[in-house]
Amino acid sequence: MEDFRTLCQHRRSIRAFTSQPVEREKIDYILQCALMSPSGKRLNPWEFVVVTDEQVLRKLAGCKTYGSQMFNTAMAGIVVAADSSLTDTWQCDGAIAAEHMLLATEEQGLGGCWCHVYGRDESEQMVRELTGIPENYAVLCVIALGYKGEERKDYNLEKLLYNKIHFDKF
């Protein structure tokens, strides 16, 4: 197993996938990693809806004008929703769970990409209707999953934005 920094260096947003189905064991592993993600006061406001129905996945490709087309080839998707009445940290909690999923996806030899829908009313409503999410839940994002149909270069450690790091004072 590689170290965590190397895993982060390899993980890139993948927007094209092969037609190879994603094994249930890999999806279960990714979900277990999400369930272990931290949440404020351990309230766990998130809920996850796994989508493997190809017709639904292809419809998800139209949930936004730009930024959802990867569902045209994705072989699975995971919707991250949350009961926003439980805590004011639900967005952070959901984002941490989604990032756990994306890192686990890379570790499992798959590709993944975040599709943000929260605050985009028509997109959020479309995802809600396609997946049966109740109105009292907010839909944060949908993670597209599959075997990589494209190659992306690793992050170059020498070109990271080190100027964004500050010690003691901004």
C-alpha positions as CSV (number, residue, x, y, z in Angstrom):
1,M,0.0,0.0,0.0
2,E,1.3,3.4,-0.9
3,D,1.6,6.3,1.6
4,F,-1.2,8.8,2.0
5,R,0.6,11.7,0.2
6,T,1.2,9.4,-2.8
7,L,-2.5,8.4,-2.8
8,C,-3.4,12.1,-2.8
9,Q,-0.9,12.8,-5.6
10,H,-2.5,10.1,-7.8
11,R,-6.1,11.0,-7.1
12,R,-7.4,13.2,-9.9
13,S,-10.9,13.9,-11.2
14,I,-11.8,11.3,-13.8
15,R,-14.6,12.2,-16.2
16,A,-14.4,9.3,-18.7
17,F,-14.9,5.7,-17.7
18,T,-14.8,2.3,-19.4
19,S,-17.9,0.0,-19.6
20,Q,-16.5,-2.4,-17.0
21,P,-19.0,-2.7,-14.1
22,V,-17.8,-1.7,-10.6
23,E,-17.8,-4.7,-8.3
24,R,-20.1,-4.5,-5.3
25,E,-17.2,-5.3,-3.0
26,K,-15.4,-2.1,-4.1
27,I,-18.6,0.0,-3.7
28,D,-19.0,-1.5,-0.2
29,Y,-15.4,-0.6,0.7
30,I,-15.9,3.0,-0.5
31,L,-19.1,3.3,1.5
32,Q,-17.4,1.9,4.6
33,C,-14.7,4.6,4.3
34,A,-17.4,7.3,4.0
35,L,-19.2,5.9,7.1
36,M,-15.9,6.3,9.1
37,S,-15.5,10.0,8.1
38,P,-15.7,12.5,11.0
39,S,-18.8,14.6,11.5
40,G,-19.6,17.5,13.9
41,K,-20.7,16.1,17.3
42,R,-20.8,12.7,15.6
43,L,-24.3,13.5,14.3
44,N,-23.7,11.8,11.0
45,P,-26.3,13.8,9.1
46,W,-25.4,12.3,5.7
47,E,-27.2,9.6,3.7
48,F,-25.8,7.9,0.7
49,V,-27.7,6.6,-2.3
50,V,-25.8,4.2,-4.6
51,V,-26.9,4.4,-8.2
52,T,-26.0,1.5,-10.6
53,D,-29.0,1.7,-12.9
54,E,-27.5,2.8,-16.3
55,Q,-30.7,4.7,-17.3
56,V,-30.6,6.7,-14.1
57,L,-26.9,7.4,-14.5
58,R,-27.3,8.6,-18.0
59,K,-30.2,10.9,-16.8
60,L,-27.8,12.3,-14.1
61,A,-25.6,13.4,-16.9
62,G,-28.2,16.1,-17.7
63,C,-28.6,17.4,-14.1
64,K,-26.4,20.4,-15.0
65,T,-25.5,22.2,-18.1
66,Y,-21.8,21.8,-17.4
67,G,-20.0,19.4,-15.0
68,S,-22.3,16.4,-15.0
69,Q,-21.4,14.8,-18.4
70,M,-19.2,12.2,-16.7
71,F,-22.4,10.3,-15.9
72,N,-22.7,9.4,-19.6
73,T,-20.0,6.8,-19.0
74,A,-19.9,6.3,-15.2
75,M,-20.8,2.8,-14.1
76,A,-21.9,3.8,-10.6
77,G,-22.7,7.0,-8.7
78,I,-23.1,7.8,-5.0
79,V,-25.4,10.6,-4.0
80,V,-24.4,12.5,-0.8
81,A,-27.5,13.9,0.9
82,A,-28.0,15.2,4.4
83,D,-30.7,16.0,6.9
84,S,-29.8,19.7,7.2
85,S,-32.0,20.1,10.3
86,L,-29.7,17.9,12.4
87,T,-26.7,20.3,12.4
88,D,-25.3,23.4,10.8
89,T,-22.2,21.5,9.8
90,W,-24.0,19.1,7.4
91,Q,-22.2,20.5,4.3
92,C,-18.8,20.1,5.8
93,D,-19.7,16.6,7.1
94,G,-21.0,15.6,3.7
95,A,-17.9,17.0,1.9
96,I,-15.6,15.1,4.2
97,A,-17.5,11.9,3.6
98,A,-17.3,12.6,-0.2
99,E,-13.6,13.1,0.0
100,H,-13.2,9.9,1.9
101,M,-15.1,8.2,-0.9
102,L,-12.9,9.8,-3.6
103,L,-9.7,8.7,-1.9
104,A,-11.1,5.2,-1.4
105,T,-12.1,5.1,-5.1
106,E,-8.5,5.8,-6.1
107,E,-7.2,3.2,-3.7
108,Q,-9.5,0.6,-5.2
109,G,-8.1,1.3,-8.7
110,L,-11.1,3.2,-9.8
111,G,-11.7,6.8,-11.0
112,G,-14.2,9.2,-9.5
113,C,-15.4,12.8,-9.9
114,W,-17.5,15.1,-7.6
115,C,-20.6,16.7,-9.2
116,H,-21.8,19.5,-7.0
117,V,-25.6,20.1,-7.0
118,Y,-26.4,21.8,-3.7
119,G,-27.6,25.4,-4.2
120,R,-28.4,24.7,-7.9
121,D,-32.1,24.2,-7.4
122,E,-33.0,22.5,-10.7
123,S,-30.0,20.1,-10.4
124,E,-30.7,19.2,-6.8
125,Q,-34.4,18.6,-7.5
126,M,-33.6,16.4,-10.5
127,V,-31.2,14.3,-8.4
128,R,-33.8,14.1,-5.7
129,E,-36.5,12.9,-8.0
130,L,-34.3,10.4,-9.8
131,T,-33.2,8.8,-6.5
132,G,-36.2,9.2,-4.3
133,I,-34.6,11.5,-1.8
134,P,-37.2,13.2,0.5
135,E,-37.7,16.9,0.3
136,N,-36.4,17.5,3.8
137,Y,-33.0,16.3,2.8
138,A,-30.4,18.5,1.0
139,V,-28.5,17.0,-1.8
140,L,-24.8,18.0,-1.7
141,C,-23.2,16.2,-4.6
142,V,-23.1,13.0,-6.7
143,I,-19.8,11.1,-7.0
144,A,-19.3,9.5,-10.4
145,L,-17.4,6.1,-10.3
146,G,-16.0,3.7,-12.7
147,Y,-12.9,2.2,-14.1
148,K,-10.7,4.9,-15.6
149,G,-11.3,5.6,-19.3
150,E,-8.7,8.4,-19.3
151,E,-5.3,9.0,-17.8
152,R,-4.5,12.1,-15.9
153,K,-1.0,13.2,-14.8
154,D,-0.2,13.0,-11.1
155,Y,0.1,16.3,-9.2
156,N,3.7,17.7,-9.6
157,L,4.9,18.2,-6.0
158,E,7.2,21.0,-7.3
159,K,4.3,23.0,-8.8
160,L,2.0,22.9,-5.8
161,L,0.7,26.3,-4.6
162,Y,3.0,26.6,-1.6
163,N,2.4,30.3,-1.6
164,K,-1.1,29.5,-0.1
165,I,0.5,28.2,3.1
166,H,1.1,30.6,6.0
167,F,2.7,30.0,9.4
168,D,1.6,31.9,12.5
169,K,0.2,34.8,10.5
170,F,-1.4,35.3,7.1
